[in-house]
């Protein structure tokens, strides 16, 4: 472990010295300023857009620099309050694919997408997309395109139309939504990328011209664009809400009849978003309600380590990538999902909180503080996090600090982290992180036991040779109170090597590559291997967008504490197994598409066969049906057990404003069926009516802990919520 870390550090120092003064040398483009904003009716006319700048586009895929089947014209202009884009996407009407009318749902439709790096930091951007049907989707992009957050929603507008000539779009994105930060002269330089996706042929064109060795969504490959005289405007949005719910729950008694309780509750609250100018945005949440948050996709745990569930509540999405400080093996120093949930997953009322994000001079700033009500037998708690990050050495490198705290609970806890992502030369990066936990309950722990440190050296390309070498140490007492830790008390490292081929003259294969990787985690007390994984495989992507891979893996697990999987006891011991897996995914632009993942091999001294089948059928632009079946057949101690997770999902969109999502999930390990229905009517951007129904039913009513059968229902809740945003 020490050898891996010392090697990575030595390489970093030797490469960093000649690159410390590396600077971005690309030209800054000037775009037209609008005399008056366009009408935004989805039918751009030359009269309105004649003065706008035309963005030259280049085919990105399937053949870089090739000739697209249909012509594309994209124009852009801006004024003191917004950026405007118009798109003329010529095509035969039969070639235009429209699969969905749902907000935030891209189902392989044709699309016009805009990526704006408002701080021009080459790491973070906001992604805005619109389809021919006028369906909008938006995401946050962070870590130079490595992390996407589709749960974010911004304030912006788009309109489209479809004719015999093709489809056309007009987009307005407020500068306050972007957080553009002008300098003292009132000018700002941003990163801009635009793309058109023609799904039928798998074609994508981009501005600027982007080599497919890089992902088109990477902020570091965007064009630098100057906006003149856009001094910050202090925009204010107020989003009050009213909500009412009715719940019905069962209380399980050790003896005697199980009792049912019913409750009705009404609440008011709201959010305030204040764009302070100069790139700073203040958000205030008062008595927040997260009823409309999408239900979690359930998982089946086939190992002894806890499962990670992402944050889906809207308030926590803005600048979430800034607070994403990863620790060893998928851990997080701060995970906002811990706010408003007890340690055993019981919801706790959140009274309110604030978030301040943006940039002060060269420093990116993030502050979040939330107060929860007393719950779960504990007192009121405060969760806070401070994040600072600044560009160092060159335009593609950053260093930062994060301070997280959880106060008022069983013990006060503070966690501190330092990190850096350094572009050494070309496409080679060094990422280093260190963190430690401080608290009343850690007074006897040594600095090493309550800390973690990691380093990764990698080449980030999508063509040619790419590699990764990393090492990590994590003490047994490292336990961020507002974070997530998957495994504890270990040291390890790994390496990955691949070579990506992009045969431009192949009519079917867009890219393919062989890959080998090895990762091992060892116990710090010298007790042997926790886990190790050696993998070799071949991966490919078709011109139409389908993907696939074949993988051979050797797994080693050292179990010190027995645990159960599906009722089977996995005993203490050393396990060495080999397994094979294959994965195929149909092109996303097809009406019938999906993922098929199958494999099998050794499993903790026995064997496992698994299948993960997830087809989706777009019956029309109004209806999408999906099913996922995740099944494992385990043979352990001469017994066969089947673990099943079945999901049924339907998405219904009457039009671009009214939609219904229905998700049913059956999990054999939980022996229950769960249902989540979310109905939404979007009157206008920021004004919504939500109707949410949650319920569950047990599939096994017998439990030896109780004298009588369990009730069939696990409880139900009906929630109605109306929110209105004022001041957009």
C-alpha positions, 0 to 999 in steps of 0.5 A: 500500500505505501509503495503504491502511494509513494509511486503515485506521489513521485510520478506526480511531483516529477510531472507537475514541475514542468506543467505548473505554468500550463495555461489554457490557450484556446481563443475566446469567441465573441457572440452577438448581443440581442437588440430584443429577445425572440418571441420564443414560440418554437418557430424561429424566423430569420427576422428575429434571429438574423443578427444572432451568431451562427455556430459551426457544427461538426459530426461527432458520431458515428464518424468524426468529421463526416457528413451528416444526413441532414443539415443543422443551423444553430444560432446564439445571442444574449442580452443582460438577462439571458442567453438565447439559442435557436435551432433549425434541425432539418429532417424528413418527418418520418425520421424524427423520433419522439418517444416521450412527453415527460419532463426530465425524461429522455427516451432516445428522442431526437434532441437539442442540448446545451452545456454551459460552464458558467464559471469556465472552470473546466469541471462543472456545467449545467445541461439543458435539453429539449426534444421535438415535442418540447419536452425538457430535461436538465442535469448538473455535470461535475468532475469534468463530465464524470458525474451527472445529476438528473434530479436537478431542475433549473428555471428556463424556457424552450419551445419547439415545432415540427413541420414537413422540413424538420423540427425547430427550437428556441431556448431561453436560459436566464443568466441567474439560473446559470450563475454567471459571474461577470468581472469588474468590467461587467464581462464574463467568459463562459464555456459553451457546447451545443449538440444535435442528436438524430436518434434514427441514425445515431448521429450527433453534431457538436459545437465546437468540434470535439474529438471523440477521444473526449466525451462531448459533455466534458466542460474542459472541451467547451468553447470559451465565449465572452458575454459583455456587460452582463453585470449581475442581477439580483433575481428573486424566486419565492416558491410557497407550497401547501400540502395535505396528507392522510396516512394509515399505519399498523403498529405491530404488538408482541401479543394481542391484536395489531393496532392501526392508526390513521392521521391527517396532516396539513402543512405550509412552507416554501423555498426562496432562491435569491441570486445575489449577483456575481455568481452567488445564489442563496437558497432558504427552505422553510418547513420543506416537504419532499413528498414528490421525490422519486421513490428509490429503486430497491436493491438486493444486497448480495454482500456484507457491506451496506448499499448506497442510495442516491439523493433524490430530493430537489432542494439538495441538488443545486451544486451537489457535485461541489459537496461530493467528496468521495472516500475509499470504496465508494464512501462519501464524507458528506451525504445529504441523504443522512439529513431527515432520516434516522440511522434505521431509515425512519423519516425525521421532520426537517424544520428548514435550512439554507444553502449558499453556492457560487464563486468569490473571486477564484474560490468556489464556495458552498455552504449548507446548513439544515435543522431537523426536528427531534425524532427517533428518541433523539434531540434536534440536530444540525447538519452543516457543511462548508466547501471551498475549492479553487483553481491551482497551477493551471485551468484544469486543476483544483484544490479544496477543503470541506468541513462537515458537522453533525451537532446535537445528537448522541455526540457532536461530530466534525469531519474535515477533508482536503482534496486536489485534482491536478492535471499533470500534462495532456490528459493525465491527472492526479487526484488525492484526498485526505479526511479525518473525523473529530468528535467527543466519542473519538477522544481515544482514537489515534489520528490514523485510525480516524482518518482516510487518505487516497490517491489516483493517477489516471488518463482520461481519454476515450481513444487510445491508451487509458489507465488508472492506478490508485491506493487508499488507506482507511482507519477503523474509527473513520466514521463521518457522522453525516456521510456514508462508509461502505467498508472499514479499517482497510488499505488497498489499491488497484490498477486498470488498463484499456485501449480504446479503438474507434474504427471510423470506417466501420459501419457497425462498431463505433468503438471497442476496447479490451480492459484489465483491472485489479483491486484489492483491500487488506485489513489494517491489522494484518488479518488478510484480504477483505476483498479482491477482484481481478477482471478481464473483458472486452467492451464495445459500442455500436454506431446506433448506440447499443453497448455490450461487454464480456467479462471474466472475474476472479473474486476473493473474499475474507469473511470474519463475521458471518452474515446472511443472504436470503436466509442463508448463512455465509460463514467465516472463511476465505473464499476464492471464486471465478465468474463470467458475465455478459451484458448487452444493451439495445440502442436507446433510440429504439422504441423497444430497448433494454439491458440484458445482463447474465452470468454465473460462477462461484459464490462464497463456497457455492455457486450463483447464476444471475440475470438482470433483464430490463426491457422498456417499450415506448408504445407512443409518446404518451405511454412508456412501459418498463419491467426489470427482473433481477434474479439470483439463484444461489446454491449454498450448503446444498440448498438452492435459494432464489432471490428476486427483485421485480419492478414494473414501471409505467410513465403516462404523459397526456401532454407536456404538462400532465404526467403520471409515474407508477412504480411497483416493486416486489422484493423477495428478501423483504417479502413485500410489494411496494407501490408509488404513484406520482401524478404531476400537472405543470401549470408553468415552470415552477408551478405544479400540482402533485398527487402522490400515493404510497403503499405496501403489502406483505407477501408473507403474513407469518412471523414467529415473533408474533402471536397472530398473522401480520396485517397484509398492509404495511401502511399507506399515504396519500399526499396532495401538494401545490407549489407556485414559484413567483418572480421568475 
